[in-house]
Amino acid sequence: MMGILPETSQDPLDDIPPMAWHGGDLECSGCEARMKGARCQVGHACVQDRYAKRIDRFFRWNPELSNPFLHHPYFEVRAIACRRGDVFHLQSLIDDEDETVRLSVAVRLPLAQVVKLRDDPHREVRIRVAMRLEGRELLAMAGDEDYYVRKLVAQRLPDALLPRMLDDSDAEVRLEAVRRLEMPALLRMCDDPEISIRKEVAQRLPESQLYRMAYDPAWEVRWIVAGRAGRALALQMSAGDDEDDVRAEALARLDELDREQGDRHG
């Protein structure tokens, strides 16, 4: 261990002057880290400073001291010590009063313990939990009050569990599910009230099922259908759709199909 660097050497990139975490002046003589022979430097790497960047430098220099500071009274010290502390000591911080600490805990706890943070009162903690859990443990977060948590659930659930998200009240969550959904569950979303979702369905349906959306009330959806339709449906839409752009797209699709047929027989 290199030991203490006693001189003050404020990092020129830090515009916050050195100050103790409790608001007073830094006092090195009674510092627990100093008594343990830690490598530190006032204004640059200090566990008693209020500035998180200097606390982080301290633990990067002294990772072996992370465990002793896991219950420090300053939340920044606890949160940063969690990054390098022994995972077997982190369970005691699951109910820490500060969400920054609980967020650090959620990043590192084994999955069997992370589930205990699934109902954390702070959305950022639950977001982190949703990024780590799998399968049915993740499915338990499908009813979370925060739409972004549910959106992550829709992004990460196994395919077999994905239909659970199709009735979500938020369109963004349903859209995430539809982007991954396979047949036949995809058919459930042909009549979703949101145009953005029906557009995604029209882009992903098998060609043989596109007829289901040929009369969609939104011309944007019908335009997508016309551009992917088979010959019979394209002919129908080129002659009968009410929107000029949709008819034009159907005609362009017929030309494309003719070219493809010509290439096959050329």
C-alpha positions in Angstrom: 0.0 0.0 0.0 1.4 3.4 -1.0 0.2 5.2 2.1 -1.1 8.7 2.7 -0.3 11.6 0.4 -0.7 14.4 2.9 -0.6 17.5 0.7 -3.7 19.0 -0.7 -3.9 18.5 -4.4 -7.2 19.5 -5.8 -8.0 18.0 -9.2 -8.1 20.9 -11.7 -11.2 19.3 -13.3 -13.1 19.5 -10.0 -14.7 22.8 -9.4 -16.0 21.9 -6.0 -13.6 22.8 -3.2 -12.7 20.1 -0.6 -15.3 19.9 2.2 -16.3 17.2 4.6 -19.5 15.3 3.8 -21.3 16.7 6.8 -20.5 20.3 5.7 -17.6 21.2 7.9 -13.9 21.3 7.2 -12.0 18.1 6.5 -10.2 16.8 9.5 -7.6 14.1 8.6 -6.3 13.5 12.1 -9.3 11.5 13.3 -10.1 9.8 9.9 -10.8 6.1 10.1 -9.3 5.6 6.7 -6.1 7.4 7.7 -5.8 5.2 10.8 -6.0 2.1 8.5 -3.1 3.4 6.4 -5.3 4.1 3.3 -3.9 5.8 0.3 -5.7 9.1 0.1 -5.1 12.7 -1.0 -7.1 15.8 0.1 -8.9 17.4 -2.8 -8.4 14.3 -5.0 -9.2 11.0 -3.3 -10.9 11.2 0.1 -13.6 9.1 1.7 -14.6 11.9 4.0 -15.2 14.4 1.2 -18.8 15.3 0.1 -17.9 15.0 -3.6 -18.8 11.6 -5.1 -15.9 11.7 -7.6 -13.3 12.0 -4.8 -15.0 9.2 -2.8 -14.9 7.0 -5.9 -11.2 7.6 -6.4 -10.6 6.7 -2.8 -12.2 3.3 -3.2 -10.5 2.7 -6.5 -7.2 3.3 -4.7 -8.4 1.3 -1.6 -10.9 -1.4 -2.7 -10.0 -3.5 0.3 -11.6 -0.8 2.5 -15.1 -1.0 0.9 -16.6 -3.4 3.4 -15.8 -1.3 6.5 -17.5 1.7 4.9 -20.7 0.0 3.8 -22.6 1.6 6.7 -21.0 5.0 6.7 -23.5 7.8 7.6 -23.1 9.5 4.2 -25.1 7.9 1.5 -22.6 8.6 -1.2 -19.9 6.7 0.7 -22.3 3.7 1.2 -23.4 3.7 -2.5 -19.8 3.9 -3.8 -18.5 1.3 -1.4 -21.2 -1.1 -2.7 -19.5 -1.1 -6.0 -16.5 -3.0 -4.7 -17.7 -4.4 -1.4 -18.2 -8.1 -0.8 -21.6 -9.1 -2.2 -22.3 -11.2 0.9 -22.3 -7.9 2.9 -24.7 -6.1 0.6 -27.9 -7.8 1.6 -27.9 -5.7 4.8 -28.4 -2.6 2.6 -31.5 -3.8 0.7 -33.6 -1.5 3.0 -31.2 1.4 3.1 -33.0 4.7 3.4 -31.3 6.2 0.3 -32.3 5.0 -3.2 -28.8 5.7 -4.5 -27.5 3.0 -2.2 -30.3 0.6 -3.0 -29.5 1.2 -6.7 -25.9 0.2 -6.2 -27.1 -2.9 -4.3 -29.5 -3.9 -7.1 -26.6 -3.8 -9.6 -24.5 -6.3 -7.7 -26.7 -8.6 -5.6 -27.2 -12.2 -6.7 -30.5 -12.6 -8.6 -32.0 -14.6 -5.7 -31.6 -11.5 -3.6 -32.4 -8.9 -6.2 -36.1 -10.0 -6.2 -36.4 -8.4 -2.8 -36.0 -5.0 -4.5 -38.7 -5.7 -7.0 -41.2 -3.5 -5.1 -38.7 -0.8 -4.2 -40.5 2.6 -3.8 -38.0 4.3 -6.2 -38.5 3.7 -10.0 -34.7 3.8 -10.8 -34.1 0.9 -8.5 -37.0 -1.1 -10.0 -35.7 -0.2 -13.5 -32.3 -1.8 -12.6 -34.0 -4.8 -11.1 -36.1 -5.3 -14.3 -32.9 -5.2 -16.3 -31.5 -8.1 -14.4 -34.4 -10.5 -13.5 -35.4 -13.3 -15.9 -38.4 -15.4 -16.7 -41.3 -15.5 -14.2 -39.4 -13.5 -11.7 -39.4 -10.7 -14.3 -43.1 -11.4 -15.2 -44.0 -10.4 -11.6 -43.1 -6.8 -12.5 -45.5 -6.7 -15.5 -48.0 -4.8 -13.3 -45.5 -2.2 -12.1 -46.9 1.3 -11.7 -44.2 2.8 -13.9 -44.6 2.5 -17.6 -40.8 2.3 -18.3 -40.4 -0.6 -15.9 -43.2 -2.4 -17.8 -41.5 -1.5 -21.1 -38.3 -3.2 -19.9 -40.4 -6.2 -19.0 -41.9 -6.3 -22.5 -38.4 -6.1 -24.0 -36.9 -8.9 -21.9 -39.7 -11.5 -21.2 -39.3 -14.9 -22.8 -41.5 -15.2 -25.9 -43.9 -17.6 -24.2 -44.7 -15.0 -21.5 -44.9 -12.0 -23.8 -48.7 -12.1 -24.5 -49.1 -11.0 -20.8 -48.1 -7.5 -21.9 -50.6 -7.1 -24.8 -53.3 -5.7 -22.5 -51.0 -3.0 -20.9 -52.6 0.4 -20.6 -49.6 2.2 -22.1 -49.1 2.1 -25.9 -45.3 2.2 -25.6 -45.4 -1.0 -23.6 -47.7 -2.8 -26.0 -45.5 -1.6 -28.9 -42.4 -3.2 -27.3 -44.3 -6.4 -27.0 -45.6 -6.3 -30.6 -42.1 -5.8 -31.9 -41.2 -9.2 -30.6 -44.5 -11.0 -30.8 -44.9 -14.0 -33.1 -48.0 -15.6 -34.7 -50.7 -16.4 -33.8 -50.5 -14.0 -30.8 -49.7 -11.1 -33.2 -53.3 -11.4 -34.7 -54.7 -10.1 -31.3 -53.2 -6.7 -32.0 -54.7 -6.0 -35.5 -57.4 -3.9 -33.9 -55.4 -2.1 -31.3 -56.6 1.5 -30.8 -53.1 3.0 -31.4 -52.0 3.6 -35.0 -48.4 3.1 -34.1 -49.1 -0.4 -32.9 -51.2 -1.4 -35.9 -48.5 -0.1 -38.2 -46.0 -2.4 -36.5 -48.5 -5.3 -36.8 -48.9 -4.6 -40.5 -45.2 -4.7 -41.0 -44.8 -8.0 -39.2 -47.9 -10.0 -40.2 -47.3 -12.9 -42.7 -48.4 -11.9 -46.2 -51.3 -14.4 -46.0 -52.8 -12.5 -43.1 -52.5 -9.0 -44.4 -56.1 -9.0 -45.6 -57.2 -8.6 -42.0 -55.8 -5.0 -42.1 -56.8 -4.0 -45.6 -59.7 -1.9 -44.3 -57.9 -0.4 -41.4 -59.3 3.1 -40.6 -55.8 4.7 -40.8 -54.5 5.2 -44.3 -51.0 4.9 -43.0 -51.7 1.3 -41.9 -53.3 0.4 -45.2 -50.3 2.0 -47.1 -48.0 -0.5 -45.3 -50.4 -3.4 -46.2 -50.5 -2.3 -49.8 -46.7 -2.3 -50.0 -46.5 -5.9 -48.7 -49.6 -7.4 -50.2 -49.8 -10.4 -52.5 -51.2 -10.0 -56.0 -54.9 -10.5 -55.3 -54.9 -8.1 -52.3 -52.7 -5.5 -54.1 -55.2 -5.6 -57.1 -58.1 -5.1 -54.7 -56.5 -2.1 -52.9 -55.2 -0.5 -56.1 -58.7 -0.2 -57.4 -60.8 0.2 -54.3 -59.0 2.1 -51.5 -60.2 5.6 -50.8 -56.7 7.1 -50.4 -54.7 8.1 -53.5 -51.4 7.2 -51.7 -52.6 3.8 -50.8 -53.8 3.0 -54.4 -50.4 4.3 -55.7 -48.5 2.0 -53.3 -50.7 -1.0 -54.3 -49.9 -0.3 -58.0 -46.2 0.0 -57.1 -46.5 -3.4 -55.3 -48.0 -5.0 -58.4 -45.1 -3.7 -60.5 -42.7 -5.2 -58.0 -44.5 -8.5 -58.1 -44.4 -8.4 -61.9 -40.6 -7.8 -61.9 -40.1 -10.6 -59.4 -42.1 -13.0 -61.6 -40.2 -11.9 -64.7 -36.8 -12.5 -62.9 -37.9 -16.0 -62.0 -38.9 -16.8 -65.6 -36.1 -14.9 -67.3 
